[in-house]
Amino acid sequence: MVVASHPLAAEAGQAVLRAGGTAVDAAVTVQAVLSLVEPQASGIGGGAFLLHWNPAGHELTAWDGRETAPAAARGDLFLNDGRPMEFLDAIVGGRAVGVPGVMRMLEEAHRAHGKLPWADLFAPAIRLAEEGFPVSPRLAQSIAVSAETLRRDAAARALFFDASGAPLAEGAVLRNPALAETLRALAEQGADALHRGPIAADIVNAVRRHANPGLMTGDDLAGYAPRRSTAICLPYRLYTVCAPPPPSGGAVVLQILGLLAHFGPDLEPTGADAAMLLGETGRLAFADRGRYLADPAFSPVPTAGLLDPAYLTLRAQLISLDRAIRVPRPGNPRRDGPPLASQPPQPESGTAHLAIVDAEGRAVSMTTTVESIFGARVVVRGFVLNNELSDFSFLPEIDGRPVANRVEGGKRPRSSMSPLMAFRGAELELITGSAGGARIIGYVAQSVMATLDWNLDPQAAAALPHAGAYHVLTELEQGTVAASLLNALTSRGAPAAARVMNSGTNIIRLQREGEARRLLGGTDPRREGAAVGD
């Protein structure tokens, strides 16, 4: 089964599985197709986190393909006369472009877990790029919303607008021969095609020669390396839930689950108590995230302390279903280290999630992004460049205290991406993850609660009206039954609001029926994804 955020990507990935490919083989194909059909969300110019499960060796591996800051980047990258830049001014252009990592990560994962030839995995995306595909409603809307800034880039203008200069409409055929050539180079040369040579030179020129220039060099691109590590895991009721370590958002999701575990699971999924609990656990976890979460290679992250049962018990004692915490403050999960300032909230958006299980039971949970809609609004050789550096704190310090997630050369920005797997004993039970910027954290936590606590099937879980934290606020999904809970939450003192919550949750649930295995897939109805399985 493949569950992905666009039907063409899901179908291409499933064709790889039917040809005998592994879950990682399919992930390479899905990402290549998403670069074409959903360029506003993810692509080869961005980054990703991936979990891989191999049941044969009971081996769970975390892969970090997060973008990095150029070596020359410093804490003042997003300051103008000592003040933070306006967000849109910061992200459009070269300034916020991080060194892309998704293809290096997939290349290394393919060497470890792939079976089919690397070059073969790009054929579906190359064919679609040459033949063209119909612009989806969501892509058309994204182009229209971003038209003002997309038009500033000549390559983006040629790709996403028609001959009259109007944004491509739903149903228009989009062809991208430049991307087809780039994908051919990737097929033949591997990820070196992006990190060395003429395509890399074009990336550097687009970044450095923009009116809002960045600092990336050829050495930054050539020196990028993904990280392979052990996943972080936490017991949750009858299950063990696992995610990639920081700088992914997985530790924050696990914290929320660790707090939820102190309360009974018997809640009405769309009731006020469930919304209150998701909001309060999330607000506490976001407070810790703002203080401690960053790239652990640069700022030690107290992951073990944040997930320590005793610490979570102390934090859970702050939660009441009857009365909201007035101001959630970060806890103290460590005993040493310099005093840190909490990062103020900043916009986060974009992203796509894919879930894959192959015929041998190997599995992938992968979240991938270019950050904002169309990233930096810069197109090179048919693909969009990310604006991932805007996930760093614009302020390097506050009141004389450093922010853990400040800009530093070679550092990876903090992420909300949280691909997740849950196990019951030694058996994989659940694959989940979502799009949605900082809201990803709450979406993923809610999807775990919906499937494992409330036993909703994956489609019902993906469609469940959202309630959860967004920094200090508890959000309720506008236009759904969740929004009707607003008065119930505010009467309990919760700072709550009804808002658009455009998630992109994709789920696979694995069930055993004797010796047989049954796969149930669910895709978020707020987007245009598909679950394709045999």
MIMARTI-455787 format. One line per field, with one value per residue (C-alpha): x, y, z. Coordinates in Angstrom, 1 decimal, decimal comma, m for minus. Each point is the difference from the previous one (the first is absolute). Example, Ala and Ser with C-alpha at 12.3 -4.5 7.8 and 13.67 -1.06 7.14 Angstrom:
<nodes>
u	[12,3 | 1,4]
v	[m4,5 | 3,4]
w	[7,8 | m0,7]
</nodes>
This chain:
<nodes>
u	[0,0 | 1,0 | m1,8 | 1,2 | m1,3 | m0,7 | m1,6 | 2,7 | 2,7 | m1,8 | m0,6 | 3,6 | 1,3 | m2,4 | 1,2 | 3,6 | m1,2 | m1,8 | 3,2 | 1,7 | 1,4 | 0,4 | m1,7 | 3,1 | 0,0 | m3,6 | 0,8 | 2,6 | m2,6 | m2,7 | 2,3 | 1,0 | m3,6 | m1,0 | 2,7 | m2,0 | m3,6 | 0,1 | 2,9 | m1,6 | 0,5 | 3,2 | 2,6 | 3,6 | 1,0 | m1,1 | 0,5 | m1,6 | 0,0 | m0,6 | m0,5 | 0,7 | m1,2 | 1,5 | m1,9 | 2,5 | 2,6 | m2,4 | 2,0 | m1,4 | 2,1 | m0,4 | 1,3 | 0,5 | 0,0 | m0,6 | 1,4 | 3,0 | 1,1 | 2,9 | 3,3 | 0,1 | m3,4 | m0,1 | m2,6 | m0,8 | m1,2 | m3,6 | 0,7 | m0,4 | 1,5 | m0,2 | m3,7 | m1,5 | m0,9 | m3,6 | m0,6 | m0,8 | 3,0 | 2,2 | m1,2 | m0,3 | 3,3 | 3,3 | 0,4 | m2,0 | 1,1 | 1,6 | 2,2 | m2,5 | 0,3 | m2,9 | 1,7 | 3,3 | m2,1 | m2,0 | 3,2 | 1,6 | m3,3 | m0,2 | 3,5 | m0,9 | m3,6 | m0,7 | m0,2 | m0,9 | 2,6 | 0,1 | m0,3 | m3,2 | m1,8 | m0,2 | m1,6 | m3,7 | 0,8 | 2,1 | m2,9 | m2,6 | 2,2 | 0,4 | m3,6 | m1,6 | m2,7 | m3,2 | 0,4 | m1,9 | m2,4 | 2,5 | 2,9 | m2,0 | m1,0 | 3,6 | 1,2 | m2,7 | 0,7 | 3,7 | m0,2 | 1,4 | 3,3 | 0,2 | m0,2 | 3,3 | 1,9 | 0,4 | 0,2 | m3,1 | m1,9 | 0,7 | m1,0 | m3,1 | m1,7 | m1,6 | 1,0 | m2,2 | 1,7 | m3,0 | 0,6 | m0,5 | m3,6 | m1,4 | 0,2 | 2,6 | 2,8 | 3,3 | 3,2 | 3,4 | 2,7 | 2,7 | m0,9 | 0,1 | 3,6 | 0,9 | m1,6 | 2,0 | 3,2 | m1,0 | m0,8 | 3,4 | 2,3 | m1,8 | m0,4 | 3,3 | m2,0 | m1,5 | 3,1 | 2,8 | 0,3 | m2,2 | m3,3 | 1,7 | 1,6 | m3,4 | m1,4 | 2,8 | m0,4 | m3,8 | 0,6 | 2,9 | m1,0 | m3,6 | m1,1 | m0,4 | 3,2 | 1,1 | 3,4 | 0,0 | 3,2 | 1,0 | 1,9 | m3,2 | m1,8 | 2,9 | 0,5 | m3,6 | m0,4 | m3,2 | m0,1 | m0,9 | m0,9 | m2,1 | m3,6 | m1,3 | m2,9 | m2,4 | m2,5 | m3,6 | m2,7 | 0,4 | 2,3 | 3,5 | 0,0 | 3,1 | 1,2 | 3,2 | 2,1 | 0,4 | 0,1 | m3,2 | m3,3 | m0,2 | 1,1 | m2,8 | m2,6 | 1,3 | m0,2 | m3,6 | m0,7 | 1,9 | m2,2 | m3,2 | 0,9 | m0,7 | m3,7 | m2,5 | m0,6 | m3,8 | m0,9 | m2,4 | 2,2 | m1,8 | m0,9 | 1,2 | 2,1 | 2,0 | 0,6 | 1,0 | 2,4 | 1,6 | 0,3 | 1,5 | 2,5 | 1,1 | 0,4 | 2,4 | 1,9 | 0,3 | 1,3 | 2,9 | 0,5 | 0,4 | 2,8 | 1,9 | m0,6 | 2,8 | 2,7 | 1,7 | 3,3 | 0,1 | m2,2 | m0,4 | m3,6 | m1,1 | m2,1 | 0,4 | m1,1 | m3,0 | m1,2 | 0,9 | m3,0 | 0,6 | 0,2 | m3,2 | m1,8 | 0,9 | m1,1 | m3,3 | m0,8 | m0,4 | m2,9 | m3,7 | m2,9 | m1,9 | 2,3 | 2,7 | 3,6 | 0,1 | 3,5 | 1,8 | 3,6 | 3,0 | 1,0 | 3,5 | 0,9 | 3,7 | 2,4 | 2,7 | 0,7 | m0,2 | m3,3 | m2,0 | m2,7 | m3,2 | m0,4 | m3,0 | m2,6 | 0,7 | m2,0 | 0,5 | m1,9 | 0,2 | 1,1 | m1,2 | m0,1 | 0,2 | m0,5 | 1,1 | 0,0 | 1,6 | m0,6 | 2,6 | m1,4 | 2,7 | m1,5 | 0,7 | m1,4 | 1,3 | m0,8 | 1,5 | m0,2 | 1,2 | m1,5 | m2,3 | m2,3 | 2,5 | 2,9 | 2,1 | m2,1 | 3,2 | 0,1 | 3,3 | 0,1 | m3,8 | 0,0 | m0,8 | 2,6 | m0,9 | m0,2 | 0,9 | 2,3 | m3,0 | m0,7 | 2,9 | m0,7 | 0,2 | 1,3 | 3,3 | m0,4 | m2,6 | 0,9 | 3,6 | m0,9 | 0,6 | m2,8 | 0,8 | m1,4 | 2,0 | 1,7 | 3,5 | 2,1 | m0,5 | m2,9 | m3,4 | m3,0 | m2,6 | m2,8 | m3,6 | 0,1 | m0,8 | m0,2 | m1,1 | m0,3 | m1,8 | 0,7 | m1,9 | 2,7 | 2,2 | m2,7 | m0,4 | m3,5 | m0,2 | 1,7 | m1,1 | 1,2 | m1,4 | 0,6 | m0,9 | 3,0 | 0,1 | m3,5 | 1,5 | 0,9 | m3,6 | m1,4 | 2,3 | m0,7 | m3,7 | 0,3 | 1,7 | m2,7 | m2,7 | 1,3 | 1,5 | m2,3 | m3,2 | 0,5 | m1,1 | 0,9 | 2,7 | m2,3 | m2,3 | 3,1 | 1,4 | m3,4 | m0,6 | m0,6 | 3,1 | 0,6 | 3,5 | 2,6 | 1,7 | 2,6 | m2,0 | m3,3 | m2,5 | m1,4 | m3,3 | m0,5 | m2,2 | m3,1 | m0,1 | m1,7 | 3,2 | m0,7 | m3,2 | 2,2 | 1,4 | m2,3 | 0,5 | 3,8 | 0,1 | m2,3 | 2,7 | 2,5 | 1,6 | 1,3 | m1,7 | m0,9 | m1,7 | 2,4 | 0,6 | 2,1 | 1,2 | 1,7 | 1,3 | m0,1 | 0,7 | m0,3 | 0,5 | m1,3 | 1,3 | m2,2 | 0,7 | m2,7 | 1,6 | 3,1 | m1,3 | 0,6 | m2,6 | 0,9 | m2,5 | 0,9 | m1,4 | 0,7 | m0,9 | m3,2 | 1,2 | 2,6 | 0,0 | 1,9 | m0,6 | 0,5 | 0,9 | 0,5 | m0,2]
v	[0,0 | 3,6 | 3,0 | 3,3 | 3,5 | m0,3 | m2,9 | 0,0 | m0,3 | m2,8 | m1,9 | 0,3 | m1,2 | m3,0 | m0,9 | m0,2 | m2,4 | m2,2 | m0,2 | m1,4 | 3,2 | 0,7 | 2,7 | 2,3 | m0,6 | 1,1 | 3,1 | 1,2 | m0,3 | 1,7 | 2,9 | 0,5 | 0,1 | 2,4 | 2,3 | 0,4 | m0,2 | 1,6 | 2,5 | 2,4 | m2,6 | m2,1 | m0,9 | m0,8 | 3,6 | m0,7 | m2,3 | m2,8 | m2,4 | m3,8 | m3,0 | m3,4 | m3,3 | m3,4 | m2,8 | m2,6 | 1,4 | 1,9 | 3,1 | 3,5 | 2,7 | 3,8 | 2,1 | 3,7 | 1,9 | 3,4 | 3,0 | 1,8 | 3,6 | 1,1 | 0,0 | 3,8 | 0,5 | 1,8 | 1,0 | 3,3 | m1,6 | 1,1 | 3,3 | 3,4 | 2,8 | m2,4 | m0,8 | m3,1 | 0,2 | m0,3 | m3,7 | 0,4 | 2,3 | m2,6 | m3,1 | 1,2 | m0,3 | m1,5 | 1,1 | m2,9 | m2,8 | m2,9 | m2,6 | m2,6 | m3,5 | m2,2 | m1,6 | m0,7 | m1,6 | m2,1 | m1,0 | m1,3 | m1,6 | m1,7 | m1,4 | m1,5 | m1,1 | 0,1 | m2,8 | 1,4 | 2,0 | 3,7 | 1,2 | m1,9 | 1,8 | 3,3 | m1,2 | 0,7 | 3,6 | 0,6 | m1,3 | 2,2 | 3,0 | m0,3 | m1,0 | 2,4 | m0,5 | 1,9 | 2,7 | m1,0 | 2,3 | 0,3 | 0,8 | 2,6 | 1,6 | 0,0 | 1,7 | 2,6 | 0,8 | 0,3 | 1,7 | 3,4 | m1,5 | m2,8 | 2,4 | 1,7 | m3,1 | m0,5 | m3,8 | m0,2 | 2,4 | m2,2 | m3,2 | 1,0 | 2,7 | m0,3 | 2,0 | 2,9 | 0,2 | m1,4 | m2,7 | m3,5 | m1,0 | m3,3 | m2,6 | 1,8 | m2,3 | 0,7 | m1,2 | 0,3 | m1,1 | 1,7 | m2,2 | m3,0 | 0,8 | 0,5 | m3,3 | m1,7 | 1,4 | m1,3 | m3,4 | m0,2 | 1,8 | m0,5 | 2,9 | 1,3 | 1,6 | 2,4 | 0,5 | 0,3 | 1,2 | 2,2 | m0,4 | 0,8 | 3,0 | 1,2 | m0,4 | 2,1 | 2,7 | 0,1 | 0,4 | 2,5 | 2,2 | 0,5 | 3,5 | m1,6 | m2,0 | m2,9 | m1,4 | m3,5 | m1,1 | m3,0 | m1,4 | 0,1 | m2,1 | m2,4 | m0,5 | m0,9 | m3,4 | m1,5 | m1,5 | m3,6 | m0,6 | m2,0 | 1,0 | 1,4 | m2,1 | 0,3 | m2,5 | 1,1 | m2,2 | m3,4 | 1,3 | 1,4 | 3,2 | 1,1 | 3,0 | 1,5 | 1,9 | 3,8 | 2,2 | m1,7 | 0,7 | m3,6 | 0,6 | 2,6 | m2,5 | m2,7 | 2,5 | 0,7 | m3,8 | m0,5 | 2,6 | m1,4 | m3,4 | 1,4 | 0,3 | m2,6 | m0,7 | m0,2 | 3,4 | 1,1 | 0,7 | 3,2 | 1,0 | 2,9 | m2,2 | m1,4 | 3,4 | 1,4 | m2,8 | 0,3 | 3,7 | 0,0 | m2,8 | 1,7 | 3,4 | m1,5 | m1,8 | 3,2 | 1,9 | m2,5 | 0,0 | 3,8 | m0,3 | m3,1 | m1,4 | 0,6 | m1,8 | m2,2 | 0,3 | 3,7 | 0,4 | m3,1 | m1,0 | m1,7 | m2,6 | m2,7 | 2,5 | 1,2 | m3,6 | m1,2 | m1,6 | 1,9 | 3,3 | m0,7 | m0,9 | 3,3 | 1,9 | m2,0 | 1,1 | 3,5 | m1,1 | 0,2 | m0,7 | 2,6 | 3,0 | 0,9 | 0,9 | 3,8 | 0,3 | m3,3 | 0,3 | m2,2 | m2,5 | m0,9 | m3,4 | 0,4 | 0,9 | 1,8 | 2,1 | 3,8 | 1,9 | 0,2 | 2,4 | m1,4 | 0,6 | 2,1 | m1,6 | 0,4 | m1,1 | m3,5 | m1,7 | m2,3 | m3,7 | m3,4 | m3,4 | m3,5 | m3,4 | m3,2 | m3,8 | m2,4 | m3,7 | m1,1 | 2,2 | 2,7 | 3,4 | 3,7 | 3,0 | 3,1 | 3,7 | 2,3 | 3,8 | 3,2 | 1,9 | 2,8 | m0,3 | m0,2 | 0,4 | 3,0 | 0,6 | m0,7 | m2,7 | m1,5 | m2,7 | m0,7 | m0,4 | 2,3 | 1,1 | m0,2 | 2,8 | m2,2 | 2,3 | 2,0 | m2,8 | 1,4 | 2,6 | 3,5 | 1,2 | m1,6 | 1,0 | 1,6 | 2,0 | m1,1 | m3,7 | m2,1 | m1,7 | m3,6 | 0,0 | 3,1 | 0,1 | m1,5 | m1,1 | m3,7 | m0,3 | m1,7 | 2,1 | m1,4 | m1,8 | m0,9 | m3,0 | m3,1 | m3,2 | m2,6 | m3,8 | m1,9 | m3,6 | m2,6 | m2,2 | m0,8 | 0,6 | 3,3 | 1,3 | 3,5 | 2,4 | 3,7 | 3,5 | 3,2 | 3,3 | 3,3 | 2,0 | 0,2 | m1,5 | m3,3 | m0,8 | 0,1 | m1,7 | m3,0 | m0,3 | 0,1 | m2,6 | m2,4 | 0,6 | m0,5 | m3,3 | m1,6 | 1,3 | 0,5 | m2,8 | 2,2 | m1,4 | 2,0 | 1,8 | 1,1 | 1,0 | 2,1 | 1,7 | 0,7 | 3,7 | 1,5 | 1,2 | 0,7 | 2,5 | 2,6 | 1,4 | 1,5 | m0,1 | m2,9 | m0,2 | m1,5 | m0,7 | 2,6 | m1,3 | m3,3 | m1,3 | 0,8 | 3,8 | m0,5 | m0,8 | 3,6 | 1,2 | m3,2 | 0,5 | 3,7 | m0,5 | m2,2 | 2,8 | m1,4 | 2,6 | m1,5 | 1,0 | m1,6 | 0,0 | m1,6 | m3,1 | m1,3 | m3,2 | m2,7 | m3,1 | m3,4 | m3,2 | m3,8 | m2,3 | m3,6 | m2,7 | m3,7 | m2,6 | m3,3 | m0,3 | 2,6 | 3,7 | 2,6 | 3,6 | 2,8 | 3,4 | 3,4 | 3,3 | 3,5 | 1,3 | 3,5 | m0,7 | m2,1 | m3,1 | m3,6 | m3,4 | m2,7 | m3,6 | m3,6]
w	[0,0 | m0,7 | 1,5 | m1,4 | m0,5 | m3,7 | m1,9 | m2,7 | 2,6 | 1,9 | m3,3 | m1,1 | 3,4 | 0,0 | m3,5 | 1,4 | 2,7 | m2,5 | m2,0 | 3,1 | 1,5 | 3,6 | 2,1 | m0,5 | m3,7 | m0,1 | 2,2 | m2,6 | m2,8 | 2,1 | 0,9 | m3,7 | m1,1 | 2,9 | m1,2 | m3,2 | 1,0 | 3,5 | m0,3 | 2,5 | 2,8 | m0,6 | m2,5 | m0,8 | 1,0 | 3,6 | 3,0 | 1,8 | 3,0 | m0,5 | 2,2 | m1,5 | 1,5 | m1,0 | 1,7 | m1,0 | 2,4 | 2,2 | m1,0 | 0,2 | m1,6 | 0,0 | m2,9 | 0,2 | m3,3 | 1,5 | m1,7 | 1,5 | 0,2 | m2,1 | 1,8 | m0,1 | 1,6 | 3,3 | 2,6 | m1,6 | m3,3 | 0,4 | 1,9 | m1,6 | 2,2 | 2,9 | m0,5 | m1,5 | m3,6 | m1,2 | m0,8 | m3,7 | m0,5 | 1,6 | m1,9 | m3,6 | m1,8 | 1,0 | 3,6 | 1,5 | m2,3 | 1,9 | m1,6 | m1,2 | 1,5 | m1,2 | m2,9 | 1,9 | 2,7 | m2,4 | m1,8 | 3,2 | 1,1 | m3,4 | 0,4 | 3,3 | m0,7 | m3,7 | m2,6 | m3,4 | m2,0 | 1,1 | m3,5 | m0,7 | 2,9 | m1,8 | m3,2 | 1,0 | 1,0 | m3,1 | m2,2 | 1,8 | m0,2 | m3,7 | m0,8 | 2,5 | 2,6 | 0,8 | 2,7 | 3,1 | 1,8 | 2,9 | m2,3 | m1,9 | 3,3 | 1,2 | m3,2 | 0,3 | 3,6 | m0,6 | m3,4 | 1,1 | 1,2 | m2,5 | m2,9 | 1,2 | m1,0 | m3,8 | 0,2 | 2,3 | m2,2 | m3,1 | 1,9 | 2,0 | m2,2 | m3,5 | m3,1 | 1,1 | 3,3 | 2,0 | 2,7 | m1,4 | 0,6 | 1,3 | m2,8 | m2,0 | m1,2 | 1,7 | m1,7 | 1,5 | m2,4 | 2,1 | 3,0 | m2,3 | m0,9 | 3,6 | 1,0 | m2,8 | 1,4 | 3,5 | m1,5 | m1,7 | 2,5 | 3,4 | 2,4 | m1,2 | m2,9 | 2,5 | 2,3 | m2,6 | m3,6 | m2,1 | 1,8 | 3,3 | m1,6 | m1,1 | 3,5 | 1,5 | m2,7 | 0,6 | 3,8 | m0,1 | m2,9 | 1,1 | 1,1 | 3,5 | m0,1 | 2,1 | 1,0 | m1,5 | m1,8 | m2,1 | 3,0 | 2,1 | m2,6 | m0,5 | 3,7 | 0,9 | 1,7 | 1,4 | 3,5 | 0,8 | 3,6 | 2,5 | 0,3 | 3,3 | 1,5 | 2,9 | 1,5 | m0,6 | 1,6 | m1,7 | m2,7 | m0,6 | m2,1 | m1,9 | m2,0 | m1,3 | 2,6 | 0,0 | m1,9 | m1,1 | 1,9 | 1,1 | 3,5 | 0,4 | m1,2 | 2,3 | 2,9 | m0,8 | 0,0 | 3,2 | 1,6 | m1,5 | 1,4 | 3,5 | m0,9 | m1,0 | m3,7 | 0,3 | m1,4 | m2,6 | m3,1 | m0,8 | 3,6 | 2,1 | 2,4 | m2,9 | m1,5 | 3,4 | 0,6 | m3,4 | 0,4 | 3,5 | m0,6 | m3,2 | 1,6 | 2,6 | m2,7 | m2,1 | 3,0 | 0,3 | m3,8 | m0,1 | 2,7 | m0,9 | m3,5 | m2,5 | m1,9 | 2,7 | m1,8 | 0,9 | 3,1 | 2,3 | 0,1 | 3,2 | m1,9 | 2,6 | 2,7 | m2,0 | m0,4 | 3,5 | 1,7 | 3,2 | m1,8 | m2,0 | 3,2 | 1,5 | m3,1 | m0,2 | 3,5 | m1,3 | m2,3 | 1,0 | m2,3 | 2,0 | m0,2 | m2,5 | 0,9 | 0,0 | m1,5 | m0,9 | 0,8 | m0,9 | 2,5 | 1,1 | m1,4 | 0,4 | 2,8 | m1,9 | m3,0 | m0,6 | 0,6 | m3,2 | m1,3 | m1,6 | m3,7 | m0,9 | m2,3 | m3,7 | m3,1 | m1,3 | m2,8 | m3,0 | 0,0 | m1,1 | 1,7 | m1,5 | 1,6 | m1,7 | 0,7 | m2,5 | m0,6 | 2,6 | 2,7 | m0,3 | 0,7 | m0,5 | 1,8 | m1,6 | 0,3 | m2,6 | m0,6 | m1,7 | 3,0 | m1,2 | m3,0 | m3,0 | 2,5 | m0,9 | m3,1 | m2,1 | m2,7 | m1,2 | m2,8 | 0,5 | 3,8 | 2,9 | 2,5 | 3,7 | 2,5 | 2,9 | 1,8 | 1,1 | 2,5 | 2,0 | 2,6 | m1,6 | 3,4 | 1,0 | 3,6 | 2,3 | 3,1 | m0,3 | m0,1 | m3,2 | m1,8 | m0,6 | m3,5 | m1,1 | m3,4 | m0,2 | m2,9 | m0,9 | 2,5 | m0,8 | 0,9 | 2,5 | m1,8 | 0,7 | m2,4 | 2,0 | m1,9 | 2,5 | 0,4 | 2,8 | 1,0 | 2,0 | 1,4 | m3,0 | m2,6 | m1,9 | 0,7 | m1,4 | m2,4 | 0,2 | m0,7 | m1,4 | m1,7 | 1,5 | 1,4 | 3,8 | 0,2 | m1,2 | 3,6 | 1,1 | m3,1 | 0,5 | 3,7 | m0,7 | m2,8 | 2,5 | 2,6 | m2,7 | m1,2 | 3,1 | 2,7 | m1,8 | m2,6 | m2,9 | m3,4 | m1,8 | m2,3 | 2,9 | 2,0 | m2,8 | m0,5 | 3,8 | 0,7 | 1,6 | 3,5 | 1,3 | 1,1 | m2,1 | 2,3 | 3,0 | m1,8 | m0,3 | m3,5 | m1,2 | m3,6 | m1,6 | m1,9 | 1,9 | 3,2 | 1,8 | m0,4 | 2,0 | 3,1 | 0,1 | 2,8 | 2,0 | m0,1 | 0,7 | 3,0 | 1,4 | m0,5 | m3,1 | m2,5 | m3,0 | m3,6 | m3,0 | m2,9 | m3,4 | 0,7 | m3,3 | 0,9 | m2,3 | 2,2 | m1,7 | 1,9 | m0,4 | 2,7 | 0,0 | 1,4 | 0,4 | m1,0 | 1,0 | m2,1 | m2,5 | 0,1 | m0,8 | m1,0 | 0,6 | m1,6 | 0,7 | m1,7 | 1,1 | m1,8 | 0,4 | m2,7 | m3,2 | 1,1 | m0,6 | 1,6 | m2,6 | 1,2 | m1,0]
</nodes>
